[in-house]
Amino acid sequence: MTKKGSNIALQRTQLDKRLAPLRKANLAAPTSGWIRSIRTALGMSATQLAKRMGVTPQTIKDYEDAEEAGTITVATLKKIAEVLECEPHVLLLPRESLEDIIHKQALKAATKIVNHADTQMKLEAQGTGKGFKKKQIQELAEEIARNMSRELWEE
């Protein structure tokens, strides 16, 4: 493996370790959204939050609606979080480990490559059996994943 490849693998492993506990946590937003849920849990009215932020109560309603709709900006979330004494966290949380994502994508890429080659061979009456083809796909997938080949994310 190249030095670059080993650095990427190390970064992926470290990131997977950091993300694993988050995947286990229930981070789904409450149905009413985080802003409204935290505000009401603190016993704070929309008018009180608006006053603390220097905006109108209608603006708070708009923010809460925007959060529910998924259109609120990160900058707005940061301002609200500050007033609610919260830490804003915006992150991409992979549904599964990065290693698993790489493995699945490598299998897709290898399957595409091997199927293409097998089709060409069949046209020349040199097709291979299913077992051999499966083995080729597995070996090529491992190589693509290990080397982080450009084929990994080609469509």
Buried (B, 14 or more C-beta within 10 A) or exposed (E): EEEEEEEBBEEBEEEBEEBEEEEEEEEEEEEEBBBBBBBEEEEBEBEBBBBBBEBEBEBBEBBBBBBBEEEBEEEBBEBBBEBBEBEBEEEEEBEEBBBEBBBEBBBBBBBBBBEEBBEEEEEEEEEBEEEEBEEBBBEBBBEBBEBBBEBBEEE
